[in-house]
Amino acid sequence: MKLIIQIPCFNEAETLPQALAELPDAIPGIDCIETLIIDDGSGDGTADIARQLGVTHIIRHPRNLGLAQAFQTGLDACLRLGADI
């Protein structure tokens, strides 16, 4: 089973490293864990920090569209990327 953990972000460059460090590396019954960052128009380099920390799935909104739209963008991406959960 493939799990994609989506994290919507708006100006979280300072807190993102700690949040990513807290994510599990393994979960019983899950074969693959991936992370998706949805940068909702941040101006502080959130997407760059995510990239530097090794996040491979990053989507960037050109402007802030709000939390609900960021979640919807993430759900759509997770389905395209083949997430089971």
N, CA, C and O atoms as a Maestro MAE file, in Angstrom:
{
 s_m_m2io_version
 :::
 2.0.0
}

f_m_ct {
 s_m_title
 :::
 protein
 m_atom[340] {
  # First column is atom index #
  i_m_mmod_type
  r_m_x_coord
  r_m_y_coord
  r_m_z_coord
  i_m_residue_number
  s_m_chain_name
  s_m_pdb_residue_name
  s_m_pdb_atom_name
  i_m_atomic_number
  :::
  1 25 0.843 -1.184 0.000 1 A "MET " " N  " 7
  2 3 0.000 0.000 0.000 1 A "MET " " CA " 6
  3 2 0.881 1.238 0.000 1 A "MET " " C  " 6
  4 15 1.944 1.273 0.621 1 A "MET " " O  " 8
  5 25 0.416 2.236 -0.704 2 A "LYS " " N  " 7
  6 3 1.153 3.491 -0.825 2 A "LYS " " CA " 6
  7 2 0.412 4.590 -0.068 2 A "LYS " " C  " 6
  8 15 -0.770 4.837 -0.309 2 A "LYS " " O  " 8
  9 25 1.119 5.242 0.843 3 A "LEU " " N  " 7
  10 3 0.597 6.364 1.618 3 A "LEU " " CA " 6
  11 2 1.302 7.629 1.166 3 A "LEU " " C  " 6
  12 15 2.531 7.681 1.109 3 A "LEU " " O  " 8
  13 25 0.518 8.645 0.847 4 A "ILE " " N  " 7
  14 3 1.090 9.963 0.586 4 A "ILE " " CA " 6
  15 2 0.559 10.899 1.660 4 A "ILE " " C  " 6
  16 15 -0.650 11.083 1.801 4 A "ILE " " O  " 8
  17 25 1.473 11.483 2.409 5 A "ILE " " N  " 7
  18 3 1.121 12.444 3.455 5 A "ILE " " CA " 6
  19 2 1.160 13.824 2.818 5 A "ILE " " C  " 6
  20 15 2.215 14.291 2.387 5 A "ILE " " O  " 8
  21 25 0.003 14.473 2.763 6 A "GLN " " N  " 7
  22 3 -0.025 15.805 2.170 6 A "GLN " " CA " 6
  23 2 0.008 16.861 3.266 6 A "GLN " " C  " 6
  24 15 -0.658 16.740 4.294 6 A "GLN " " O  " 8
  25 25 0.802 17.898 3.018 7 A "ILE " " N  " 7
  26 3 0.942 18.991 3.972 7 A "ILE " " CA " 6
  27 2 0.719 20.303 3.230 7 A "ILE " " C  " 6
  28 15 1.593 20.744 2.484 7 A "ILE " " O  " 8
  29 25 -0.440 20.934 3.425 8 A "PRO " " N  " 7
  30 3 -0.646 22.251 2.836 8 A "PRO " " CA " 6
  31 2 0.131 23.286 3.653 8 A "PRO " " C  " 6
  32 15 0.120 23.246 4.883 8 A "PRO " " O  " 8
  33 25 0.799 24.205 2.969 9 A "CYS " " N  " 7
  34 3 1.664 25.171 3.651 9 A "CYS " " CA " 6
  35 2 1.441 26.579 3.124 9 A "CYS " " C  " 6
  36 15 1.207 26.783 1.933 9 A "CYS " " O  " 8
  37 25 1.518 27.538 4.021 10 A "PHE " " N  " 7
  38 3 1.556 28.948 3.642 10 A "PHE " " CA " 6
  39 2 2.571 29.631 4.546 10 A "PHE " " C  " 6
  40 15 2.329 29.813 5.739 10 A "PHE " " O  " 8
  41 25 3.700 30.004 3.976 11 A "ASN " " N  " 7
  42 3 4.790 30.657 4.712 11 A "ASN " " CA " 6
  43 2 5.245 29.823 5.912 11 A "ASN " " C  " 6
  44 15 5.251 30.303 7.046 11 A "ASN " " O  " 8
  45 25 5.622 28.583 5.651 12 A "GLU " " N  " 7
  46 3 6.050 27.656 6.697 12 A "GLU " " CA " 6
  47 2 7.523 27.276 6.584 12 A "GLU " " C  " 6
  48 15 7.920 26.226 7.088 12 A "GLU " " O  " 8
  49 25 8.339 28.100 5.939 13 A "ALA " " N  " 7
  50 3 9.759 27.768 5.762 13 A "ALA " " CA " 6
  51 2 10.448 27.513 7.101 13 A "ALA " " C  " 6
  52 15 11.322 26.651 7.194 13 A "ALA " " O  " 8
  53 25 10.067 28.244 8.119 14 A "GLU " " N  " 7
  54 3 10.710 28.101 9.427 14 A "GLU " " CA " 6
  55 2 10.285 26.827 10.153 14 A "GLU " " C  " 6
  56 15 11.101 26.209 10.838 14 A "GLU " " O  " 8
  57 25 9.028 26.425 10.014 15 A "THR " " N  " 7
  58 3 8.515 25.279 10.774 15 A "THR " " CA " 6
  59 2 8.518 23.966 9.989 15 A "THR " " C  " 6
  60 15 8.401 22.892 10.579 15 A "THR " " O  " 8
  61 25 8.650 24.044 8.682 16 A "LEU " " N  " 7
  62 3 8.580 22.843 7.853 16 A "LEU " " CA " 6
  63 2 9.646 21.800 8.182 16 A "LEU " " C  " 6
  64 15 9.325 20.612 8.210 16 A "LEU " " O  " 8
  65 25 10.898 22.185 8.434 17 A "PRO " " N  " 7
  66 3 11.897 21.152 8.753 17 A "PRO " " CA " 6
  67 2 11.500 20.281 9.946 17 A "PRO " " C  " 6
  68 15 11.659 19.061 9.900 17 A "PRO " " O  " 8
  69 25 10.994 20.888 10.999 18 A "GLN " " N  " 7
  70 3 10.596 20.108 12.171 18 A "GLN " " CA " 6
  71 2 9.382 19.237 11.853 18 A "GLN " " C  " 6
  72 15 9.322 18.081 12.271 18 A "GLN " " O  " 8
  73 25 8.424 19.780 11.125 19 A "ALA " " N  " 7
  74 3 7.234 18.998 10.775 19 A "ALA " " CA " 6
  75 2 7.615 17.766 9.959 19 A "ALA " " C  " 6
  76 15 7.114 16.671 10.216 19 A "ALA " " O  " 8
  77 25 8.494 17.938 8.982 20 A "LEU " " N  " 7
  78 3 8.917 16.804 8.158 20 A "LEU " " CA " 6
  79 2 9.698 15.782 8.973 20 A "LEU " " C  " 6
  80 15 9.578 14.578 8.743 20 A "LEU " " O  " 8
  81 25 10.497 16.257 9.921 21 A "ALA " " N  " 7
  82 3 11.286 15.346 10.759 21 A "ALA " " CA " 6
  83 2 10.400 14.470 11.634 21 A "ALA " " C  " 6
  84 15 10.810 13.378 12.028 21 A "ALA " " O  " 8
  85 25 9.207 14.924 11.939 22 A "GLU " " N  " 7
  86 3 8.282 14.179 12.798 22 A "GLU " " CA " 6
  87 2 7.478 13.119 12.046 22 A "GLU " " C  " 6
  88 15 6.814 12.296 12.676 22 A "GLU " " O  " 8
  89 25 7.524 13.122 10.730 23 A "LEU " " N  " 7
  90 3 6.747 12.148 9.954 23 A "LEU " " CA " 6
  91 2 7.357 10.759 10.076 23 A "LEU " " C  " 6
  92 15 8.576 10.625 10.184 23 A "LEU " " O  " 8
  93 25 6.524 9.728 10.060 24 A "PRO " " N  " 7
  94 3 7.048 8.359 10.184 24 A "PRO " " CA " 6
  95 2 7.805 7.925 8.932 24 A "PRO " " C  " 6
  96 15 7.448 8.290 7.812 24 A "PRO " " O  " 8
  97 25 8.856 7.139 9.149 25 A "ASP " " N  " 7
  98 3 9.610 6.542 8.044 25 A "ASP " " CA " 6
  99 2 8.994 5.214 7.615 25 A "ASP " " C  " 6
  100 15 9.129 4.795 6.466 25 A "ASP " " O  " 8
  101 25 8.324 4.567 8.549 26 A "ALA " " N  " 7
  102 3 7.723 3.263 8.270 26 A "ALA " " CA " 6
  103 2 6.465 3.101 9.115 26 A "ALA " " C  " 6
  104 15 6.376 3.596 10.238 26 A "ALA " " O  " 8
  105 25 5.499 2.395 8.541 27 A "ILE " " N  " 7
  106 3 4.261 2.056 9.232 27 A "ILE " " CA " 6
  107 2 3.940 0.614 8.853 27 A "ILE " " C  " 6
  108 15 3.935 0.282 7.668 27 A "ILE " " O  " 8
  109 25 3.673 -0.252 9.835 28 A "PRO " " N  " 7
  110 3 3.335 -1.638 9.504 28 A "PRO " " CA " 6
  111 2 2.173 -1.705 8.508 28 A "PRO " " C  " 6
  112 15 1.149 -1.045 8.685 28 A "PRO " " O  " 8
  113 25 2.351 -2.505 7.467 29 A "GLY " " N  " 7
  114 3 1.321 -2.673 6.454 29 A "GLY " " CA " 6
  115 2 1.384 -1.676 5.308 29 A "GLY " " C  " 6
  116 15 0.652 -1.804 4.327 29 A "GLY " " O  " 8
  117 25 2.259 -0.682 5.432 30 A "ILE " " N  " 7
  118 3 2.424 0.329 4.381 30 A "ILE " " CA " 6
  119 2 3.759 0.074 3.697 30 A "ILE " " C  " 6
  120 15 4.804 0.065 4.348 30 A "ILE " " O  " 8
  121 25 3.723 -0.132 2.388 31 A "ASP " " N  " 7
  122 3 4.943 -0.423 1.633 31 A "ASP " " CA " 6
  123 2 5.728 0.829 1.275 31 A "ASP " " C  " 6
  124 15 6.955 0.793 1.188 31 A "ASP " " O  " 8
  125 25 5.030 1.927 1.069 32 A "CYS " " N  " 7
  126 3 5.672 3.136 0.560 32 A "CYS " " CA " 6
  127 2 5.039 4.358 1.221 32 A "CYS " " C  " 6
  128 15 3.818 4.514 1.209 32 A "CYS " " O  " 8
  129 25 5.875 5.224 1.796 33 A "ILE " " N  " 7
  130 3 5.401 6.482 2.377 33 A "ILE " " CA " 6
  131 2 6.078 7.617 1.623 33 A "ILE " " C  " 6
  132 15 7.304 7.686 1.548 33 A "ILE " " O  " 8
  133 25 5.267 8.501 1.071 34 A "GLU " " N  " 7
  134 3 5.772 9.672 0.357 34 A "GLU " " CA " 6
  135 2 5.137 10.922 0.951 34 A "GLU " " C  " 6
  136 15 4.113 10.853 1.630 34 A "GLU " " O  " 8
  137 25 5.759 12.059 0.686 35 A "THR " " N  " 7
  138 3 5.270 13.332 1.205 35 A "THR " " CA " 6
  139 2 4.964 14.268 0.045 35 A "THR " " C  " 6
  140 15 5.709 14.337 -0.932 35 A "THR " " O  " 8
  141 25 3.865 14.979 0.171 36 A "LEU " " N  " 7
  142 3 3.449 15.977 -0.806 36 A "LEU " " CA " 6
  143 2 3.276 17.306 -0.086 36 A "LEU " " C  " 6
  144 15 2.512 17.405 0.874 36 A "LEU " " O  " 8
  145 25 3.977 18.312 -0.545 37 A "ILE " " N  " 7
  146 3 3.828 19.663 -0.013 37 A "ILE " " CA " 6
  147 2 3.010 20.469 -1.010 37 A "ILE " " C  " 6
  148 15 3.324 20.499 -2.200 37 A "ILE " " O  " 8
  149 25 1.968 21.118 -0.528 38 A "ILE " " N  " 7
  150 3 1.203 22.052 -1.339 38 A "ILE " " CA " 6
  151 2 1.524 23.439 -0.807 38 A "ILE " " C  " 6
  152 15 1.036 23.838 0.250 38 A "ILE " " O  " 8
  153 25 2.343 24.167 -1.546 39 A "ASP " " N  " 7
  154 3 2.740 25.523 -1.159 39 A "ASP " " CA " 6
  155 2 1.671 26.472 -1.688 39 A "ASP " " C  " 6
  156 15 1.553 26.680 -2.896 39 A "ASP " " O  " 8
  157 25 0.908 27.036 -0.784 40 A "ASP " " N  " 7
  158 3 -0.252 27.851 -1.152 40 A "ASP " " CA " 6
  159 2 0.120 29.325 -1.304 40 A "ASP " " C  " 6
  160 15 -0.426 30.190 -0.620 40 A "ASP " " O  " 8
  161 25 1.063 29.597 -2.216 41 A "GLY " " N  " 7
  162 3 1.431 30.979 -2.512 41 A "GLY " " CA " 6
  163 2 2.376 31.605 -1.513 41 A "GLY " " C  " 6
  164 15 2.372 32.825 -1.349 41 A "GLY " " O  " 8
  165 25 3.182 30.813 -0.844 42 A "SER " " N  " 7
  166 3 4.124 31.339 0.154 42 A "SER " " CA " 6
  167 2 5.123 32.295 -0.480 42 A "SER " " C  " 6
  168 15 5.486 32.162 -1.649 42 A "SER " " O  " 8
  169 25 5.557 33.259 0.320 43 A "GLY " " N  " 7
  170 3 6.574 34.207 -0.124 43 A "GLY " " CA " 6
  171 2 7.877 34.058 0.624 43 A "GLY " " C  " 6
  172 15 8.773 34.892 0.489 43 A "GLY " " O  " 8
  173 25 7.996 32.990 1.423 44 A "ASP " " N  " 7
  174 3 9.178 32.835 2.281 44 A "ASP " " CA " 6
  175 2 10.093 31.686 1.868 44 A "ASP " " C  " 6
  176 15 10.997 31.319 2.619 44 A "ASP " " O  " 8
  177 25 9.877 31.119 0.699 45 A "GLY " " N  " 7
  178 3 10.742 30.030 0.249 45 A "GLY " " CA " 6
  179 2 10.353 28.660 0.762 45 A "GLY " " C  " 6
  180 15 11.190 27.757 0.788 45 A "GLY " " O  " 8
  181 25 9.118 28.480 1.170 46 A "THR " " N  " 7
  182 3 8.658 27.187 1.681 46 A "THR " " CA " 6
  183 2 8.953 26.049 0.702 46 A "THR " " C  " 6
  184 15 9.462 25.004 1.106 46 A "THR " " O  " 8
  185 25 8.640 26.239 -0.571 47 A "ALA " " N  " 7
  186 3 8.868 25.181 -1.568 47 A "ALA " " CA " 6
  187 2 10.355 24.869 -1.703 47 A "ALA " " C  " 6
  188 15 10.729 23.707 -1.860 47 A "ALA " " O  " 8
  189 25 11.200 25.883 -1.645 48 A "ASP " " N  " 7
  190 3 12.649 25.666 -1.738 48 A "ASP " " CA " 6
  191 2 13.157 24.848 -0.558 48 A "ASP " " C  " 6
  192 15 13.983 23.952 -0.731 48 A "ASP " " O  " 8
  193 25 12.669 25.152 0.632 49 A "ILE " " N  " 7
  194 3 13.063 24.399 1.834 49 A "ILE " " CA " 6
  195 2 12.619 22.946 1.686 49 A "ILE " " C  " 6
  196 15 13.387 22.030 1.981 49 A "ILE " " O  " 8
  197 25 11.396 22.733 1.235 50 A "ALA " " N  " 7
  198 3 10.893 21.366 1.039 50 A "ALA " " CA " 6
  199 2 11.790 20.609 0.067 50 A "ALA " " C  " 6
  200 15 12.137 19.452 0.305 50 A "ALA " " O  " 8
  201 25 12.158 21.259 -1.019 51 A "ARG " " N  " 7
  202 3 13.031 20.629 -2.024 51 A "ARG " " CA " 6
  203 2 14.386 20.281 -1.411 51 A "ARG " " C  " 6
  204 15 14.906 19.186 -1.628 51 A "ARG " " O  " 8
  205 25 14.958 21.216 -0.644 52 A "GLN " " N  " 7
  206 3 16.253 20.991 0.009 52 A "GLN " " CA " 6
  207 2 16.190 19.824 0.986 52 A "GLN " " C  " 6
  208 15 17.183 19.125 1.188 52 A "GLN " " O  " 8
  209 25 15.029 19.612 1.589 53 A "LEU " " N  " 7
  210 3 14.862 18.541 2.567 53 A "LEU " " CA " 6
  211 2 14.489 17.209 1.914 53 A "LEU " " C  " 6
  212 15 14.232 16.226 2.609 53 A "LEU " " O  " 8
  213 25 14.460 17.177 0.593 54 A "GLY " " N  " 7
  214 3 14.252 15.923 -0.114 54 A "GLY " " CA " 6
  215 2 12.822 15.577 -0.465 54 A "GLY " " C  " 6
  216 15 12.552 14.459 -0.906 54 A "GLY " " O  " 8
  217 25 11.898 16.506 -0.282 55 A "VAL " " N  " 7
  218 3 10.514 16.239 -0.673 55 A "VAL " " CA " 6
  219 2 10.452 16.208 -2.200 55 A "VAL " " C  " 6
  220 15 10.880 17.152 -2.864 55 A "VAL " " O  " 8
  221 25 9.924 15.132 -2.742 56 A "THR " " N  " 7
  222 3 9.899 14.990 -4.202 56 A "THR " " CA " 6
  223 2 8.599 15.472 -4.830 56 A "THR " " C  " 6
  224 15 8.574 15.818 -6.011 56 A "THR " " O  " 8
  225 25 7.525 15.499 -4.056 57 A "HIS " " N  " 7
  226 3 6.238 15.960 -4.586 57 A "HIS " " CA " 6
  227 2 5.931 17.334 -3.995 57 A "HIS " " C  " 6
  228 15 5.591 17.456 -2.818 57 A "HIS " " O  " 8
  229 25 6.056 18.355 -4.824 58 A "ILE " " N  " 7
  230 3 5.786 19.727 -4.392 58 A "ILE " " CA " 6
  231 2 4.905 20.383 -5.445 58 A "ILE " " C  " 6
  232 15 5.232 20.389 -6.632 58 A "ILE " " O  " 8
  233 25 3.799 20.928 -4.998 59 A "ILE " " N  " 7
  234 3 2.910 21.691 -5.873 59 A "ILE " " CA " 6
  235 2 2.879 23.112 -5.330 59 A "ILE " " C  " 6
  236 15 2.773 23.327 -4.123 59 A "ILE " " O  " 8
  237 25 2.970 24.065 -6.227 60 A "ARG " " N  " 7
  238 3 3.019 25.462 -5.796 60 A "ARG " " CA " 6
  239 2 1.871 26.231 -6.434 60 A "ARG " " C  " 6
  240 15 1.779 26.314 -7.659 60 A "ARG " " O  " 8
  241 25 0.993 26.798 -5.600 61 A "HIS " " N  " 7
  242 3 -0.024 27.719 -6.098 61 A "HIS " " CA " 6
  243 2 0.650 29.069 -6.331 61 A "HIS " " C  " 6
  244 15 1.470 29.485 -5.513 61 A "HIS " " O  " 8
  245 25 0.333 29.760 -7.415 62 A "PRO " " N  " 7
  246 3 0.965 31.056 -7.690 62 A "PRO " " CA " 6
  247 2 0.560 32.148 -6.700 62 A "PRO " " C  " 6
  248 15 1.271 33.139 -6.530 62 A "PRO " " O  " 8
  249 25 -0.584 31.956 -6.052 63 A "ARG " " N  " 7
  250 3 -1.034 32.892 -5.007 63 A "ARG " " CA " 6
  251 2 -1.811 32.088 -3.973 63 A "ARG " " C  " 6
  252 15 -2.178 30.939 -4.220 63 A "ARG " " O  " 8
  253 25 -2.059 32.687 -2.828 64 A "ASN " " N  " 7
  254 3 -2.773 32.010 -1.760 64 A "ASN " " CA " 6
  255 2 -4.230 31.794 -2.158 64 A "ASN " " C  " 6
  256 15 -4.963 32.746 -2.426 64 A "ASN " " O  " 8
  257 25 -4.633 30.529 -2.192 65 A "LEU " " N  " 7
  258 3 -6.004 30.165 -2.554 65 A "LEU " " CA " 6
  259 2 -6.803 29.670 -1.355 65 A "LEU " " C  " 6
  260 15 -7.999 29.404 -1.476 65 A "LEU " " O  " 8
  261 25 -6.162 29.544 -0.211 66 A "GLY " " N  " 7
  262 3 -6.844 29.106 0.996 66 A "GLY " " CA " 6
  263 2 -6.654 27.623 1.277 66 A "GLY " " C  " 6
  264 15 -6.302 26.838 0.396 66 A "GLY " " O  " 8
  265 25 -6.898 27.268 2.528 67 A "LEU " " N  " 7
  266 3 -6.660 25.906 2.993 67 A "LEU " " CA " 6
  267 2 -7.509 24.873 2.251 67 A "LEU " " C  " 6
  268 15 -7.005 23.816 1.870 67 A "LEU " " O  " 8
  269 25 -8.786 25.170 2.044 68 A "ALA " " N  " 7
  270 3 -9.659 24.197 1.377 68 A "ALA " " CA " 6
  271 2 -9.162 23.884 -0.033 68 A "ALA " " C  " 6
  272 15 -9.142 22.722 -0.440 68 A "ALA " " O  " 8
  273 25 -8.765 24.902 -0.772 69 A "GLN " " N  " 7
  274 3 -8.270 24.667 -2.132 69 A "GLN " " CA " 6
  275 2 -6.935 23.932 -2.101 69 A "GLN " " C  " 6
  276 15 -6.677 23.084 -2.955 69 A "GLN " " O  " 8
  277 25 -6.082 24.249 -1.124 70 A "ALA " " N  " 7
  278 3 -4.804 23.538 -1.005 70 A "ALA " " CA " 6
  279 2 -5.046 22.050 -0.741 70 A "ALA " " C  " 6
  280 15 -4.374 21.200 -1.325 70 A "ALA " " O  " 8
  281 25 -6.002 21.733 0.137 71 A "PHE " " N  " 7
  282 3 -6.335 20.325 0.390 71 A "PHE " " CA " 6
  283 2 -6.877 19.654 -0.871 71 A "PHE " " C  " 6
  284 15 -6.510 18.518 -1.174 71 A "PHE " " O  " 8
  285 25 -7.739 20.341 -1.601 72 A "GLN " " N  " 7
  286 3 -8.298 19.765 -2.830 72 A "GLN " " CA " 6
  287 2 -7.199 19.512 -3.856 72 A "GLN " " C  " 6
  288 15 -7.182 18.470 -4.512 72 A "GLN " " O  " 8
  289 25 -6.287 20.464 -3.991 73 A "THR " " N  " 7
  290 3 -5.144 20.280 -4.891 73 A "THR " " CA " 6
  291 2 -4.348 19.049 -4.476 73 A "THR " " C  " 6
  292 15 -3.936 18.253 -5.320 73 A "THR " " O  " 8
  293 25 -4.134 18.899 -3.169 74 A "GLY " " N  " 7
  294 3 -3.389 17.755 -2.654 74 A "GLY " " CA " 6
  295 2 -4.093 16.436 -2.903 74 A "GLY " " C  " 6
  296 15 -3.458 15.458 -3.298 74 A "GLY " " O  " 8
  297 25 -5.397 16.397 -2.679 75 A "LEU " " N  " 7
  298 3 -6.158 15.164 -2.921 75 A "LEU " " CA " 6
  299 2 -6.103 14.762 -4.392 75 A "LEU " " C  " 6
  300 15 -5.909 13.592 -4.719 75 A "LEU " " O  " 8
  301 25 -6.276 15.737 -5.268 76 A "ASP " " N  " 7
  302 3 -6.200 15.447 -6.704 76 A "ASP " " CA " 6
  303 2 -4.828 14.889 -7.072 76 A "ASP " " C  " 6
  304 15 -4.727 13.932 -7.840 76 A "ASP " " O  " 8
  305 25 -3.780 15.487 -6.525 77 A "ALA " " N  " 7
  306 3 -2.414 15.033 -6.816 77 A "ALA " " CA " 6
  307 2 -2.177 13.631 -6.263 77 A "ALA " " C  " 6
  308 15 -1.562 12.797 -6.929 77 A "ALA " " O  " 8
  309 25 -2.656 13.368 -5.058 78 A "CYS " " N  " 7
  310 3 -2.477 12.035 -4.461 78 A "CYS " " CA " 6
  311 2 -3.118 10.955 -5.325 78 A "CYS " " C  " 6
  312 15 -2.551 9.877 -5.497 78 A "CYS " " O  " 8
  313 25 -4.281 11.238 -5.860 79 A "LEU " " N  " 7
  314 3 -4.939 10.275 -6.746 79 A "LEU " " CA " 6
  315 2 -4.117 10.058 -8.015 79 A "LEU " " C  " 6
  316 15 -3.947 8.921 -8.457 79 A "LEU " " O  " 8
  317 25 -3.608 11.141 -8.602 80 A "ARG " " N  " 7
  318 3 -2.775 11.015 -9.811 80 A "ARG " " CA " 6
  319 2 -1.493 10.245 -9.533 80 A "ARG " " C  " 6
  320 15 -0.991 9.532 -10.402 80 A "ARG " " O  " 8
  321 25 -0.958 10.389 -8.311 81 A "LEU " " N  " 7
  322 3 0.301 9.740 -7.944 81 A "LEU " " CA " 6
  323 2 0.109 8.297 -7.476 81 A "LEU " " C  " 6
  324 15 1.080 7.618 -7.141 81 A "LEU " " O  " 8
  325 25 -1.128 7.832 -7.453 82 A "GLY " " N  " 7
  326 3 -1.392 6.434 -7.132 82 A "GLY " " CA " 6
  327 2 -1.446 6.093 -5.655 82 A "GLY " " C  " 6
  328 15 -1.170 4.957 -5.269 82 A "GLY " " O  " 8
  329 25 -1.799 7.063 -4.827 83 A "ALA " " N  " 7
  330 3 -1.904 6.794 -3.393 83 A "ALA " " CA " 6
  331 2 -3.078 5.863 -3.107 83 A "ALA " " C  " 6
  332 15 -4.153 5.992 -3.694 83 A "ALA " " O  " 8
  333 25 -2.849 4.925 -2.193 84 A "ASP " " N  " 7
  334 3 -3.938 4.086 -1.699 84 A "ASP " " CA " 6
  335 2 -4.610 4.746 -0.504 84 A "ASP " " C  " 6
  336 15 -5.825 4.662 -0.326 84 A "ASP " " O  " 8
  337 25 -3.795 5.402 0.305 85 A "ILE " " N  " 7
  338 3 -4.311 6.143 1.462 85 A "ILE " " CA " 6
  339 2 -3.493 7.402 1.643 85 A "ILE " " C  " 6
  340 15 -3.753 8.181 2.561 85 A "ILE " " O  " 8
  :::
 }
 m_bond[339] {
  # First column is bond index #
  i_m_from
  i_m_to
  i_m_order
  :::
  1 1 2 1
  2 2 3 1
  3 3 4 2
  4 3 5 1
  5 5 6 1
  6 6 7 1
  7 7 8 2
  8 7 9 1
  9 9 10 1
  10 10 11 1
  11 11 12 2
  12 11 13 1
  13 13 14 1
  14 14 15 1
  15 15 16 2
  16 15 17 1
  17 17 18 1
  18 18 19 1
  19 19 20 2
  20 19 21 1
  21 21 22 1
  22 22 23 1
  23 23 24 2
  24 23 25 1
  25 25 26 1
  26 26 27 1
  27 27 28 2
  28 27 29 1
  29 29 30 1
  30 30 31 1
  31 31 32 2
  32 31 33 1
  33 33 34 1
  34 34 35 1
  35 35 36 2
  36 35 37 1
  37 37 38 1
  38 38 39 1
  39 39 40 2
  40 39 41 1
  41 41 42 1
  42 42 43 1
  43 43 44 2
  44 43 45 1
  45 45 46 1
  46 46 47 1
  47 47 48 2
  48 47 49 1
  49 49 50 1
  50 50 51 1
  51 51 52 2
  52 51 53 1
  53 53 54 1
  54 54 55 1
  55 55 56 2
  56 55 57 1
  57 57 58 1
  58 58 59 1
  59 59 60 2
  60 59 61 1
  61 61 62 1
  62 62 63 1
  63 63 64 2
  64 63 65 1
  65 65 66 1
  66 66 67 1
  67 67 68 2
  68 67 69 1
  69 69 70 1
  70 70 71 1
  71 71 72 2
  72 71 73 1
  73 73 74 1
  74 74 75 1
  75 75 76 2
  76 75 77 1
  77 77 78 1
  78 78 79 1
  79 79 80 2
  80 79 81 1
  81 81 82 1
  82 82 83 1
  83 83 84 2
  84 83 85 1
  85 85 86 1
  86 86 87 1
  87 87 88 2
  88 87 89 1
  89 89 90 1
  90 90 91 1
  91 91 92 2
  92 91 93 1
  93 93 94 1
  94 94 95 1
  95 95 96 2
  96 95 97 1
  97 97 98 1
  98 98 99 1
  99 99 100 2
  100 99 101 1
  101 101 102 1
  102 102 103 1
  103 103 104 2
  104 103 105 1
  105 105 106 1
  106 106 107 1
  107 107 108 2
  108 107 109 1
  109 109 110 1
  110 110 111 1
  111 111 112 2
  112 111 113 1
  113 113 114 1
  114 114 115 1
  115 115 116 2
  116 115 117 1
  117 117 118 1
  118 118 119 1
  119 119 120 2
  120 119 121 1
  121 121 122 1
  122 122 123 1
  123 123 124 2
  124 123 125 1
  125 125 126 1
  126 126 127 1
  127 127 128 2
  128 127 129 1
  129 129 130 1
  130 130 131 1
  131 131 132 2
  132 131 133 1
  133 133 134 1
  134 134 135 1
  135 135 136 2
  136 135 137 1
  137 137 138 1
  138 138 139 1
  139 139 140 2
  140 139 141 1
  141 141 142 1
  142 142 143 1
  143 143 144 2
  144 143 145 1
  145 145 146 1
  146 146 147 1
  147 147 148 2
  148 147 149 1
  149 149 150 1
  150 150 151 1
  151 151 152 2
  152 151 153 1
  153 153 154 1
  154 154 155 1
  155 155 156 2
  156 155 157 1
  157 157 158 1
  158 158 159 1
  159 159 160 2
  160 159 161 1
  161 161 162 1
  162 162 163 1
  163 163 164 2
  164 163 165 1
  165 165 166 1
  166 166 167 1
  167 167 168 2
  168 167 169 1
  169 169 170 1
  170 170 171 1
  171 171 172 2
  172 171 173 1
  173 173 174 1
  174 174 175 1
  175 175 176 2
  176 175 177 1
  177 177 178 1
  178 178 179 1
  179 179 180 2
  180 179 181 1
  181 181 182 1
  182 182 183 1
  183 183 184 2
  184 183 185 1
  185 185 186 1
  186 186 187 1
  187 187 188 2
  188 187 189 1
  189 189 190 1
  190 190 191 1
  191 191 192 2
  192 191 193 1
  193 193 194 1
  194 194 195 1
  195 195 196 2
  196 195 197 1
  197 197 198 1
  198 198 199 1
  199 199 200 2
  200 199 201 1
  201 201 202 1
  202 202 203 1
  203 203 204 2
  204 203 205 1
  205 205 206 1
  206 206 207 1
  207 207 208 2
  208 207 209 1
  209 209 210 1
  210 210 211 1
  211 211 212 2
  212 211 213 1
  213 213 214 1
  214 214 215 1
  215 215 216 2
  216 215 217 1
  217 217 218 1
  218 218 219 1
  219 219 220 2
  220 219 221 1
  221 221 222 1
  222 222 223 1
  223 223 224 2
  224 223 225 1
  225 225 226 1
  226 226 227 1
  227 227 228 2
  228 227 229 1
  229 229 230 1
  230 230 231 1
  231 231 232 2
  232 231 233 1
  233 233 234 1
  234 234 235 1
  235 235 236 2
  236 235 237 1
  237 237 238 1
  238 238 239 1
  239 239 240 2
  240 239 241 1
  241 241 242 1
  242 242 243 1
  243 243 244 2
  244 243 245 1
  245 245 246 1
  246 246 247 1
  247 247 248 2
  248 247 249 1
  249 249 250 1
  250 250 251 1
  251 251 252 2
  252 251 253 1
  253 253 254 1
  254 254 255 1
  255 255 256 2
  256 255 257 1
  257 257 258 1
  258 258 259 1
  259 259 260 2
  260 259 261 1
  261 261 262 1
  262 262 263 1
  263 263 264 2
  264 263 265 1
  265 265 266 1
  266 266 267 1
  267 267 268 2
  268 267 269 1
  269 269 270 1
  270 270 271 1
  271 271 272 2
  272 271 273 1
  273 273 274 1
  274 274 275 1
  275 275 276 2
  276 275 277 1
  277 277 278 1
  278 278 279 1
  279 279 280 2
  280 279 281 1
  281 281 282 1
  282 282 283 1
  283 283 284 2
  284 283 285 1
  285 285 286 1
  286 286 287 1
  287 287 288 2
  288 287 289 1
  289 289 290 1
  290 290 291 1
  291 291 292 2
  292 291 293 1
  293 293 294 1
  294 294 295 1
  295 295 296 2
  296 295 297 1
  297 297 298 1
  298 298 299 1
  299 299 300 2
  300 299 301 1
  301 301 302 1
  302 302 303 1
  303 303 304 2
  304 303 305 1
  305 305 306 1
  306 306 307 1
  307 307 308 2
  308 307 309 1
  309 309 310 1
  310 310 311 1
  311 311 312 2
  312 311 313 1
  313 313 314 1
  314 314 315 1
  315 315 316 2
  316 315 317 1
  317 317 318 1
  318 318 319 1
  319 319 320 2
  320 319 321 1
  321 321 322 1
  322 322 323 1
  323 323 324 2
  324 323 325 1
  325 325 326 1
  326 326 327 1
  327 327 328 2
  328 327 329 1
  329 329 330 1
  330 330 331 1
  331 331 332 2
  332 331 333 1
  333 333 334 1
  334 334 335 1
  335 335 336 2
  336 335 337 1
  337 337 338 1
  338 338 339 1
  339 339 340 2
  :::
 }
}
